[in-house]
């Protein structure tokens, strides 16, 4: 399971770097064509939007893998070790439920709905924009299952490890 997590971390970090680089190039091209050539590019703004949405969602999934997401820990820190572990497992299960309902099932529904709609500039289905939601939902669920496995295996809360 740790090998899969390590590979997934590498893949996600590479995807995020590539998407960020593409986003910078696309926005630079858009600014150049709009202000220097006085003839704005028709595809770069829409493609930059796609890159941005994908970057945000893949980046959020990567942050879950690194346990770097924002959380309020003052209540959890006041608890004994066994309760801390129970609270962390409950939080991971809550995130799994949210990801399954919103990202996975909601993402699949909106992707199917938008697949028939074509984007104006790129002439590709808008479903491509939304298809990242269920993908990231599966990734976040995997990371949460991994965290629960890690807590139960080591019998320690995550921050102590």
Phi, psi and omega per residue, in radians:
X1 nan -0.621 3.126
X2 -1.194 -0.593 3.101
X3 -1.135 -0.742 3.108
X4 -1.098 -0.746 3.126
X5 -1.088 -0.772 -3.135
X6 -1.094 -0.733 3.102
X7 -1.150 -0.728 3.123
X8 -1.108 -0.691 3.072
X9 -1.042 -0.791 -3.135
X10 -1.136 -0.748 3.141
X11 -1.115 -0.812 -3.132
X12 -1.120 -0.726 3.141
X13 -1.137 -0.664 3.096
X14 -1.145 -0.774 3.109
X15 -1.041 -0.760 -3.129
X16 -1.127 -0.703 3.119
X17 -1.137 -0.773 -3.141
X18 -1.117 -0.796 3.135
X19 -1.102 -0.702 3.126
X20 -1.144 -0.747 3.089
X21 -1.073 -0.766 3.117
X22 -1.112 -0.681 3.125
X23 -1.102 -0.760 3.107
X24 -1.086 -0.793 3.139
X25 -1.121 -0.738 -3.128
X26 -1.137 -0.750 3.139
X27 -1.196 -0.681 3.080
X28 -1.082 -0.767 3.103
X29 -1.072 -0.738 -3.139
X30 -1.089 -0.782 3.122
X31 -1.118 -0.766 -3.135
X32 -1.062 -0.855 -3.099
X33 -1.207 -0.532 -3.106
X34 -1.351 -0.807 -3.011
X35 -1.693 -0.487 -3.126
X36 -1.621 -0.837 -3.096
X37 -1.564 -0.183 -3.077
X38 0.925 0.581 3.122
X39 -2.547 1.497 -3.025
X40 -1.041 2.459 3.093
X41 -1.179 2.424 -3.074
X42 -1.499 -0.431 -3.058
X43 -1.729 -0.450 -2.950
X44 -1.178 -0.601 -3.139
X45 -1.166 -0.775 -3.130
X46 -1.224 -0.698 3.103
X47 -1.157 -0.620 3.073
X48 -1.122 -0.647 3.088
X49 -1.094 -0.780 3.104
X50 -1.055 -0.818 3.131
X51 -1.056 -0.719 -3.119
X52 -1.129 -0.809 -3.139
X53 -1.088 -0.789 3.121
X54 -1.121 -0.710 3.127
X55 -1.094 -0.774 -3.137
X56 -1.083 -0.817 -3.086
X57 -1.251 -0.733 3.069
X58 -1.162 -0.642 3.082
X59 -1.123 -0.711 3.101
X60 -1.119 -0.730 3.100
X61 -1.103 -0.709 3.120
X62 -1.111 -0.680 3.114
X63 -1.110 -0.659 3.065
X64 -1.081 -0.661 3.109
X65 -1.163 -0.521 3.124
X66 -1.573 -0.007 -3.043
X67 0.957 0.666 -3.097
X68 -1.801 0.121 -3.118
X69 -1.249 2.722 -3.088
X70 -1.259 2.371 3.080
X71 -2.648 2.740 3.112
X72 -1.785 2.028 -2.961
X73 -1.881 0.014 -3.009
X74 -1.126 -0.584 3.094
X75 -1.281 -0.783 -3.127
X76 -1.081 -0.667 -3.117
X77 -1.197 -0.414 -3.136
X78 -1.415 -0.168 -3.071
X79 -1.540 2.697 2.993
X80 -1.145 2.888 -3.030
X81 -0.979 -0.787 -3.100
X82 -1.121 -0.695 3.119
X83 -1.224 -0.612 3.078
X84 -1.031 -0.785 3.130
X85 -1.092 -0.744 3.134
X86 -1.116 -0.729 3.118
X87 -1.129 -0.746 3.121
X88 -1.108 -0.715 3.098
X89 -1.134 -0.720 3.092
X90 -1.071 -0.729 3.119
X91 -1.105 -0.774 3.126
X92 -1.101 -0.702 3.096
X93 -1.145 -0.632 3.089
X94 -1.139 -0.713 3.116
X95 -1.151 -0.665 3.082
X96 -1.068 -0.782 -3.137
X97 -1.091 -0.784 3.119
X98 -1.077 -0.815 -3.109
X99 -1.124 -0.689 -3.140
X100 -1.185 -0.712 -3.105
X101 -1.337 -0.886 -3.009
X102 -1.491 -1.001 -3.050
X103 -1.278 -0.809 -3.048
X104 -1.371 -1.097 -3.081
X105 -1.262 -0.729 3.088
X106 -1.155 -0.675 3.109
X107 -1.142 -0.704 3.080
X108 -1.128 -0.710 -3.134
X109 -1.123 -0.813 -3.101
X110 -1.240 -0.552 3.094
X111 -1.151 -0.797 3.100
X112 -1.080 -0.706 -3.125
X113 -1.140 -0.703 -3.055
X114 -1.525 -0.091 -3.077
X115 -1.150 -0.492 -3.127
X116 -1.436 -0.284 -3.113
X117 -1.528 2.316 -3.138
X118 -1.726 2.481 3.087
X119 -1.272 2.622 -3.029
X120 -1.196 -0.838 -3.025
X121 -1.575 -0.656 -3.051
X122 -1.565 -0.332 -3.124
X123 0.998 0.716 3.033
X124 -2.160 2.793 -3.141
X125 -1.088 2.407 3.106
X126 -1.154 -0.312 3.091
X127 -0.993 -0.476 3.068
X128 -1.066 -0.636 3.132
X129 -1.106 -0.759 -3.067
X130 -1.490 -0.225 -3.087
X131 -1.144 -0.284 3.118
X132 -1.245 -0.428 -3.109
X133 -1.074 -0.950 3.128
X134 -1.154 -0.550 3.092
X135 -1.074 -0.846 -3.139
X136 -1.210 -0.544 3.058
X137 -1.041 -0.785 3.116
X138 -1.121 -0.715 -3.136
X139 -1.125 -0.794 3.132
X140 -1.108 -0.721 3.101
X141 -1.071 -0.738 3.094
X142 -1.045 -0.812 -3.131
X143 -1.087 -0.674 3.118
X144 -1.156 -0.730 3.084
X145 -1.100 -0.704 3.095
X146 -1.080 -0.755 3.135
X147 -1.102 -0.726 3.097
X148 -1.100 -0.776 3.090
X149 -1.014 -0.756 -3.120
X150 -1.128 -0.762 3.130
X151 -1.091 -0.816 -3.107
X152 -1.220 -0.617 -3.127
X153 -1.188 -0.788 -3.067
X154 -1.604 -0.175 -3.139
X155 0.933 0.667 3.116
X156 -2.457 2.595 3.022
X157 -1.096 2.757 -3.051
X158 -1.049 -0.727 -3.041
X159 -1.256 -0.306 3.132
X160 -1.388 -0.460 -3.059
X161 -1.144 nan nan
